[in-house]
Amino acid sequence: MNVEEVIAKMRRIGRLTMHLSRRLNQPLEKKKSFKPDLTLSQARTIWLLNAHESHTMSELAQASAVSRPAATSNADALKKLGLVERFADPSDRRVVRVRLSEKGKKWCKEHKRHHREAMSLLLAKLSDRERAQLADSLEKTYNILSRIDPGAAK
């Protein structure tokens, strides 16, 4: 298969993944909604902080593949929403670190629960065999793509 065919297939999967991601972020019921609504970049920052105790702005920028000013802007917006807090690094008081607040931890917990429920509803449309095939295909895809760009798999 030539490179152009692979690129076309990757784009199709990318569009489908974005569509499913948007569906997962929609409320399951009309009255339920995630407040506050976050941009994709802000949500990525929240999940990075959820995975690690804290980050400096430079670490956040590098981990989320954005500029340092963009990382700072995200952190500022999340701080205003009460989802993150800033604090001085105990080993070097000149360094400012960011971590999730209790409200931010709660947001992550609720968001994970919501995603699990929404994904369960979507996957219920598949047979056991189809779910097993999907899981196997996703694992193979992940392994191949992580070899192309090992940094993305972190």
C-alpha positions in Angstrom: 0.0 0.0 0.0 1.4 3.4 -0.9 1.8 6.3 1.5 -1.1 8.3 0.1 -3.5 5.4 0.7 -2.3 5.1 4.3 -2.6 8.9 4.9 -6.2 8.8 3.5 -7.1 6.0 5.9 -5.5 7.8 8.8 -7.5 10.9 8.0 -10.7 8.9 7.9 -9.9 7.4 11.3 -9.0 10.8 12.7 -12.3 12.3 11.6 -14.2 9.4 13.1 -12.3 9.6 16.3 -13.0 13.4 16.6 -16.7 12.7 16.0 -16.8 10.0 18.6 -14.9 12.2 21.0 -17.4 15.0 20.6 -20.3 12.5 21.2 -18.6 11.3 24.4 -18.5 14.9 25.7 -22.2 15.5 25.0 -24.5 15.1 28.0 -26.2 11.7 28.3 -29.4 13.4 29.3 -30.6 16.9 28.3 -30.3 18.3 31.8 -26.8 16.8 32.5 -23.9 18.8 31.2 -20.3 19.3 32.2 -19.8 22.6 33.8 -17.6 24.3 33.2 -17.2 23.7 29.5 -13.5 23.5 28.6 -11.6 23.9 25.4 -9.8 20.8 24.2 -6.5 22.4 25.2 -7.8 23.2 28.7 -9.2 19.6 29.1 -5.8 18.2 28.0 -4.1 20.3 30.7 -6.6 19.0 33.3 -5.8 15.4 32.3 -2.1 15.9 32.3 -2.4 17.3 35.8 -4.6 14.4 36.8 -1.9 12.0 35.7 0.9 13.7 37.6 1.0 15.5 40.9 2.0 18.9 39.5 3.8 20.6 36.6 5.7 23.7 35.9 4.4 25.9 33.0 7.3 24.6 30.8 6.5 21.0 31.6 2.8 21.6 30.9 3.7 23.3 27.6 6.0 20.4 26.5 3.6 17.6 27.6 0.6 19.2 25.8 2.6 20.3 22.8 1.7 24.0 23.0 3.7 27.1 23.6 4.6 28.3 27.1 2.3 31.3 26.8 -0.6 29.0 25.7 0.0 26.7 28.7 0.0 29.7 30.9 -3.2 31.0 29.4 -4.8 27.6 29.9 -3.6 27.5 33.5 -4.9 31.0 34.1 -8.4 30.1 32.7 -8.5 26.9 34.8 -7.5 28.8 37.9 -10.3 31.3 37.4 -12.7 28.3 37.2 -11.3 26.9 40.4 -10.0 23.7 38.7 -6.3 24.3 39.3 -4.1 26.0 41.9 -0.6 27.4 41.7 2.0 27.0 44.4 5.7 27.6 44.9 8.0 24.6 44.3 9.2 23.5 47.7 12.8 22.9 46.4 13.0 26.3 44.5 10.5 29.0 45.6 11.2 30.9 42.3 9.5 28.1 40.4 5.7 28.1 40.2 3.9 24.8 39.9 0.3 24.0 39.0 -1.8 21.1 40.4 -5.5 20.2 40.3 -7.7 21.7 43.0 -10.3 19.5 44.8 -12.8 20.9 42.3 -10.5 19.8 39.4 -10.2 16.3 40.8 -13.9 16.1 41.1 -14.3 17.3 37.5 -12.0 14.5 36.4 -13.8 11.8 38.4 -17.2 12.9 37.0 -15.8 13.2 33.5 -14.3 9.7 33.6 -17.6 8.3 34.9 -19.6 10.1 32.1 -17.2 8.8 29.4 -17.4 5.3 30.7 -21.2 5.4 30.6 -21.3 7.0 27.1 -18.7 4.6 25.8 -20.7 1.6 27.2 -23.8 2.8 25.4 -21.9 3.1 22.1 -20.1 -0.3 22.5 -23.4 -2.0 23.5 -24.3 -1.7 19.8 -21.6 -4.3 19.0 -21.6 -8.0 19.6 -19.1 -9.6 21.9 -17.1 -10.7 18.9 -17.1 -7.3 17.4 -16.0 -5.7 20.6 -13.1 -8.2 20.8 -12.1 -7.4 17.2 -12.3 -3.7 17.9 -10.1 -4.0 21.0 -7.6 -6.1 19.1 -7.5 -3.7 16.2 -7.1 -0.7 18.6 -4.2 -2.4 20.4 -2.4 -3.2 17.1 -3.0 0.4 15.8 -1.7 1.9 19.1 1.5 -0.3 18.9 2.2 0.7 15.3 1.5 4.4 15.8 3.6 4.6 19.0 6.5 3.2 16.9 6.0 6.1 14.4 6.1 8.7 17.2 7.2 7.2 20.5 6.7 10.6 22.3 3.0 10.7 21.5 2.5 7.4 23.5 3.4 9.1 26.8 
